[in-house]
Amino acid sequence: MGNLRGLFIFSRICEKIALICEWIQVAQSKQKSYADNRRRDLELEKGDLVFLRVAPMKGVMRFEKKGKFNPRYIRLFEILERVGNLAYRLILPPAMKNIHNTFHVSMLKKFVHDPSHILSNEPLDLKVNMTYEESPIQILDRKDQVLRNPSIPLVKVLWKNHTIEEASWE
């Protein structure tokens, strides 16, 4: 009788395991369909310009920014040749001579040129430590920020070397 009961329990466990495996399979196929809808195969050719993705590392400061403000992609590089199905060899500058010049397609982001996007090239007075001094040009607006009892006067300031959209309340 005890052997029959053990066999019954074992068969119930096997049924539960099969049910769980089926649920996992359904979840995996659902996630795969979501990922496949978003996936785009990146086809690049010799001479195309791409951004190179850099992996964020905890505590490492790149380009004077730390943490979540670290740049995810760095400057433009030209593709020298295609290596295999998913790898590309890039032309790297002499300053990056210690880095291997072949990268997987997932580390690259294609540069799309937008002719309507024109940058103004105004010279900045950069200091030795690559900083510049902000100076106000004009007050655009005034308002009073009312808290419970006090009222704080605020002004919207247009800064030198910034556009009107970048004006800030001070």
N, C-alpha and C positions, 0 to 999 in steps of 0.2 A: 504494500500500500504506500509506503514512504517513497519507494522508487518511482511509483507512478505520479505521486505529487511533485517530486523533484523534476520529472520529465515535463509535467504541465507548466511548472514555473519557468523552466528553461525555454520552452516553446513560446511563452508569453514575452520573455526577455528578448528572444530573437525577433518576434513580431515588432516590439517597441524599437529595437535597433533598426530594423528595416524601415519603419515609419520615419524615424529620425533621419536616416540616410536619404529618404525621399524628400523630406523637407529641406535638407541641406542642398540637394540637387536642384530643387525648385528655386531656392534663394540664389544659388550660384548662377543659374541660367538667367534669372531676372537681372542680376548685377551685370552679367556679361552683355546682355542686350542694351542696358543703359550705357555701358562703356563703349560698345561698338557704335552706338548712335553718335557719340561725341568724338570718336577717333577719326582723325584725318591723316591719311598717308601723306607724308611730306616728301615731295620729289624736288630735288635740287640739281642744278647743273653747274658745270665749271664756270667760274666767273660770277656766280650769284653772291650777294652779300647776306650774311647771317649774323645774328647776335649769339654770343656764347653764354650759356647758362652757368652760373657759379652756384655751388651748393652752400647754403648758409651754415655757418659753424658757430656754435655757442661761444661767446666771449671774443670772437675775432672781429676786428674793426677793419672794414674795407671802405676806401674812399671817404674817410672821416665820418662814416655812419656805422652805427652798431645795432645789432639785434634785428628787429623786424624792418628797419629802414635800410638795411643793407641792400644794395642793388641785386636783383635776381639775374639780370643779364648785363654783360659788359660789352662794350664797343663793337663796332662792325668788323667782320673779318671776311675775306674773300675765299671762296672755295677753290682749292687747287685741283682736286680730283675726287672721284667717287671710289671708295674702297669697299668692295662687296656690296651687299644689298642695303645695309642700314648704316654704313659708316662713311664719313667724309674726311678728307685731309684738308686742313685750312692753312692759309698763309699767315703765320704768326710773326709779330715784330721781334726784333732782336732782344728786347727786354724780357720776352717770354721764352727764351731759348731753352730753359730747363723743363718746359712743359711739352709733353708729347703732342704732336700736331694732328692726330687722328681722333675724331669724336663720333659717338653714336648720334643718330638723328634726334634722339630725345633730348640731347644737350644743346640743340640748335633751334633758333627761331628765325624764320625767314624775314628779311627786311623788305617791307612794302613801301616803295617811294610814293609820297603824296605831293604832287607838284603844287597844290594849293596851299600847302603848309610852308610859309616863308618865315624864317627867323630873322629878327633884326640883329645886326651885328654891331652893337655899341660897345666900345672898349670899356672895360672895368678897371678901376684902380685897385688891382690885387696887391696884397701885401705878400711878404716872403712866405708866410704860413698859409697861403691860398685862401685868405679871407678878405672881405671888403666891408667898408663901413656903410651902414644904412643911414640915410638922411631923409627927413620928410620934405616933400615939395609943396603939398597943398592939402588943405582940409576940405573934404568933399561934403561932409554931412555932420550934423550934431543931433544928439538925443540924450534924454535922461533915463537911466536905468533905475527903476523904482524897486527897492527891496521892501521889507516890512515897514520900517520907519525912514531910513535914510534914502536919499536920492543921489545917484552917482552920475555926474555928467560925462558923456562919452563923445569922442570925435572920430570920424572915419578919415584916416590919413592915407594919402597917396604917397608912396615911397619912391625914391630915386631908383632907377633901373627896374621898375615893376609896372605892370599894366593896371588899369582901373579895376579889373576883376580881382586883382591881388591886394587891393586896399584893405586895411585892417582897422577894427575898432580899438581905440586906445583910451 
